[in-house]
Amino acid sequence: MSDRQVNVSIKTILPGSTIGVLGGGQLGRMIANAGSELGYRFVTLDPTDGGPMGQVSEQIVAQYDDANAARELAKRTDVITYEFENVDANVASMLMEEAYVPQGSHLLYTTQHRLREKHAIEAAGVQVAPYREITSQADLEAAVAEFGVPCVLKTATGGYDGKGQWVIRSEQEIAEAFETLVKAKTELVLEKFIKFSKEISVIAARSPQGEVKVFPASENIHVSNILHLSIVPARINPALQQQAEQLALQIAQGLDAVGLIAVEMFVTEEGELFVNELAPRPHNSGHYTMEACRTSQFEQHVRAVCNLPLGDTSLTTSVVMVNVLGQHVAPLLERFATHDELADQLVVTPKLHLYGKADAVHNRKMGHVNVLARSSDDAMQWIESTGIWTEEWKSWN
């Protein structure tokens, strides 16, 4: 039975019902926090006992491919969603037969694999960077000759935060890059390197009945392949922002998405947009919505999967979201424990969100701060002046 056949019967899941979440990380935690304010209850299935979401909801402690645990989740809930795309697609497909999973398993299956994802984006009529499937070193040599260097070799599955990829900067790196990534035992894809001036993302929400809304585009700055800052409004012209939001809407509709889908894009110097990646869930670059929009991405996700009317996505203030990694926690907590005169001077309001992770490991995402301000320049000045993110600031500024 296909996803489309299963999802013919659309349900509205009213507040007071219980939502099951495959995955129990920080995104699940923030979904539960937002949904509980609407009156929903939550159960997470996650292998880490007492993880970020398990601290604020009921939890079934099991591996993601545990079919019996997934069936238990189905028994205890009225609707099931997922908080990250590496959930076992076979389990999600099985749940389609035995539970109500309005997102289905097809989009999850698509976005778990870079080649399938690129084909789907193209089928929706949206431009991606030129790419080639790589099955041998000879394929890679031919594709590098076609695209030139630099270019980016990626595994088709399993990559995130810069993992599972190699920027090939010379022909001498071809053999080593291939031998290193082929060990992942998945298909490889080579992408032409896009000379971009900015990275942006747009998060769209779609309900089972087809209502679609998009959040304002965020401008994203990465350091060491980890998102460092999201700046909103994005520093692009209004026409380009409108185009980016239209592309996200087009993808959400073309892929029959339910819930949130984050669309990451490159902006070239010439003002062209190339879609880089999709994420069928709440996204790090959408954390700014928690205080800066009339509806947060997490409330919107709950509204969408439960088939409630979608909320207003209007931006109410300029904001910069800055990620809190393990090395930032101690100095940040010290700062939040005392009166912040700099925030007063700049008229900014830093809002701290920590995820409840036990170990503040270097470069591990531990939380984020949304800096609300009259302008993004004021927010950026506060971030720089704290001295907490000095190394990241040096890396990109």
Secondary structure, 3 states (H helix, E strand, C coil): CCHHHHCCCCCCCCCCCEEEEECCCHHHHHHHHHHHHHCCEEEEEECCCCCCCCCCCEEEECCCCCHHHHHHHHHHCCEEEECCCCCCHHHHHHHHHHCCCCCCCHHHHHHCCHHHHHHHHHHCCCCECCEEEECCHHHHHHHHHHHCCCEEEEECCCCCCCCCEEEECCHHHHHHHHHHHHHHCCCEEEEECCCEEEEEEEEEEECCCCCEEECCCEEEEEECCEEEEEEECCCCCHHHHHHHHHHHHHHHHHCCCCEEEEEEEEEECCCCEEEEEEECCCCHHHCCHHHHECCCHHHHHHHHHCCCCCCCCCECCEEEEEEEEHHHHHHHHHHHCCCCHHHHHHCCEEEEEECCCCCCCCCCEEEEEEEEECCHHHHHHHHHHHCCCHHHHHHHC
